Amino acid sequence: MPVFYLSEKIAFPPAHYATGQGLLAVGGDLTRERLLAAYRQGIFPWYAEGDPILWWSPDPRLVLYPDKIHVSRTLQRVLKKKIFSVTMDKAFEQVIEACAQVRLQNDDGTWIVDEIMAAYIDLHRAGYAHSVEVWAQERLAGGLYGVSLGQCFFGESMFTRIDNASNVALVHLVRALQDRSFTLIDCQVSTDHLIRMGAREIPRTRFLRQLRKSLTASTLKGRWDYMPPAGIVVNKS
């Protein structure tokens, strides 16, 4: 399949033109308008330092349905002990910087280059990108960030500095999304960790149908204050 080169016009080719690895297009920019247009079509940027901007739409797609999260017994005990405190949108910049730093410290490399950071900080300030922060006393122990459109949350990255902190962030994200009637979490590409937490691979065509349906709802913009709800629906199987 061909790889498309983007012009200054904010437009993308249909996702089904992506290569077998999921690469769809090269170039363009990371303006707010282009990023939001990409997410609405099931496309996201992912590239390394020194590379051109690469746009992806993998098939299959990893998704997590909020009512299908799996919380292990070990994680349930961690949650019950309440050794962490959780906030939302209190330290977005710290979270995205930590996601990059932890990957580099682990020699994993990172796609969260300076221009990616700047672009997602801009999305956060515009009310589209959100973070979950997990604190051990006053130390940022873990967290995650992503983009919200309609009833879909597009997960971008997560990190942990203390065992289970990122898992706690994910559970609390799901709790908050359930409270806000979200139907879909886009996890993008498969990892064993997310599959253990209940994520599953689905064909891109099904993902795009579900995404279009989720986008018929209004986008909840602005800062999300975390209000612990009465409970959380989890899959304990």
N, C-alpha and C positions, 0 to 999 in steps of 0.2 A: 504494500500500500504506500502511496506517496505521503511525504511529510510536507505540510503546508507552511509557507512563509507568510507571516502576518504583516499587513500594511498599517498605516496610521489609522485606518478605519477600524472602529471597534466592532469586529465581527469575527466569528469562528466558523470553520467548516463543521458539518455534522459530526457528532462523536463517532459514528460507525465507520468513519474513514481512518480512524486511528490504526497504527500498526499492531501487530500481534502482541507487542510489549506494552501497548497503550499510548505510545507517543503520537500526538496528533499534529502539533504545530510548533513553529520556532519563531521567536522574535516578538514584536509588539512591545508593550510596556506593562508596568504594574500600577497604572492609575486605578483609582477607586472604581471608575466606570467599567474598565476592562475586567478587573477582578470579579466584580459582581455579575457582569455578563457571562463570564466563564462559569462561575458556580451555578448560575441558573441553567446552564446547559450540561452540567455534570463534568466540567473540565476544571483542572487546577494546575498551578505552576509548580515545578519541581526540578531543580537544577543545582549544580555545584558551582563553587567559586571559579570564575574565569570562563564559564560556559555561557552561551546565549540563553535567553529565557526559553525554557521548554514547557510545553503545555500537554497535559496527559488526560486520558479518559480510559482507564484500564477495563478489561473484560476478562474474567468476572470482576465484580465490584464487592468489596467487603462492607457490610452494613451491620448496624446493631439496632434492633428495634427496642425502644425503651422498656417495653414490658417483658422482654426476653433476656434481660441481663442475668448472668449467673454469678451469684455471690457465694464463694466457697465458705466452708465453715470457719476456716482460719480468718478470712476477711470479715466474716460476721462478728467474730470475737473482737477483732481490732476495732470495728465500728462501735460495738457495745461498750468497750473500755473508754471510748471518747478521749484517746490520748492526743488526738489532733483537733484543732479548730479549723473551720472551713469558711472561706469568704468567696465572693464572686465580684469580679471587676474592680477589685481594690488595688491590684498590683500587676496590671497587664504587661507593662514593659519589663518588669522583673521576671515574669513568667516566660515570655518569649526569649529573653536573654538567657535564662537558665536552661531552657530547652536546647539552645545552641551550645552553651558551655558544657553541659553534661555529656552531650554526644561527642564533643571534641575531646573531653577528658577521658572518655571511654574508647577513644580512637575509632569511633564509628563514622566520622565525617559528618558534615551537616549541610543541608540545603538552606538553612536559615542564615543567609548571608545578609550583609548590611542593608541592601535594597529591599530584601524581603521583610526584614524587621521594620523598616520605615513604612513600607506599604501596609502592613497589618496594623501597625500602631495608628496609621491614618484611618483604617477601617474601624478600629476600636473607637477612636475619637468621634467618628461619624455615627457610632451606635450599632455597627454591624458585627464587629468581632468582640468576643467575650472570653474571659479567663475564669478558671477556678483555681483558688489558692488554698493550699493545705499547710497549716502552720504547726510547728512544734514549739510552743511558747511564742517567742517573737521571731523564730527562724523559719524561712520559707523552705519547707521540707519536700514539697512536690507540687505539681499542678499540671494544667493543660490549657490549651486555647484553641479557638476555632471560630467559624463564621456562622451566623444565623440568618436564614432567609425563610420566610413562610414558617412551616412547621418542620423544617429540616435544619439540623445542626451538622456542619461540615467540620469534623475534627481534623486539626492540623498537626499538633504534636503534644507530647506529654513528657514529663520528667519526674524523677524521684531522687532524693538525696538520702532518704530514710526508708527502710523496707515498708512496702505497702502504701506509701504516701500517694503515689500516682493512682493506685487502685481506689483509694478513698476518694480522690478527686473525681474519678470516673463515676463512682456510685453516686456521689452528690450531684454531679452533672445530670445524670439520669433522673435523680429525684427532682431536680429543678425543672427538667424538660417535661417530665410527667405532669407536674403541676401546671405547666403552660401548654398542655395538650399537644406536644410535639409527637410526631409519628415516626421519625426517621433520623438516625445518626449515620452519616457517611464516614466510614473509616478508611476509605480509599483503597489501600492495598493490604493484603493479608499478613498478619503476624500471628504466631502461635499464641502469644499472650492474649490478644484480643479475642481470638477464637475460644480460648478457655473461658473468657468472660461473657461468652454468649453471642459474639459476632458470627456472621455467616456470609459465605460468598453467594451472590446471586448474579444472573446474567445482566450485562449492562442494559439490555433492552428493558428488563423488568425494573432495574434501578431508575432508569430515565422516566418510565411511566409513573413510578411512585414519587419521584422527585417533582414531576409536573403537577401531580395531585397536591403534594405538600405546599407547592408554591401558590396555590389558589388562596391560601390563608394570608392574612396580613402579617407583615414582618414586625416583630416586637423590637423596635429600636431603642437605643439609649442604654444607660447603665443598668445592669441587672443586680438589684440588691438581693442578697440571699436570705430567704425566709424559710427556715426548716418547716416542711409540711408535716402533717400528722403521721404519714407513713410512706413506705415505698413498696411498689410491686416488684418482686424479684422472682426469678425462676431458680428454684433450689434443687432441681434435678441434677 
